[in-house]
C-alpha cells in the first residue's frame, strides 16, 4: 500500500524489520537497506534500469532476501517544494510496485540527497570513476537515513 503521509507509513511498518530506500533515476535505481532496529542505513547497490518488470523483480528479490518490512522512495521535489514530472514518475513507480507487494511504501523528500552524497564522496577522496559507480546508492542511503531519523523522532523506534 502506498502512503502519502509519512506518519501513516511509519505506523504501518512492522517492528524489527529492515527498510529499503530507493533513489529512482532515469537510468538507475540506487538501493540502500537499514538494520532491523531502524538505526542505520547502508548503501547496497545500484540497479541499471531496463523495464519496470525487470527492475521490480530485482527489487523484490532484495526485499525477500533482506526480510524488508517497508519501502521508502525518494520523492524528487523541486527546490520550491512543488512537484514536477519526476515526482509523477516516482509516484507511478510506487503505484505499480504496490501491485506486486503488500509492503508499505512511503515517500521521503530527497532534495539535495545527491549533492550530500557527492560531497561525502569528495571528502573521502573518491575517484571520479568510483563516484559515478556509487553515487546513486549512496544517495539512497541518505534518503533512507533521513526517513529512519524521522521515524525515531516520531517515536516509532519502540515498535521497530
Buried (B, 14 or more C-beta within 10 A) or exposed (E): EBBEEBEEBBBBBEEEBBBBBBBBBEEBBBBBBBBBBBEEBBBBBBBEBEEEEEBBEBBBEBBEEBEBBBBBBBBBBEEEEEEEEBBEEBBEBBEEBBEBBEBBBBBBBBBEBBEBBBEBBEEEEBEEEEBEEBBBBBBBBBBBBBBBEBBBEEEBBEEB
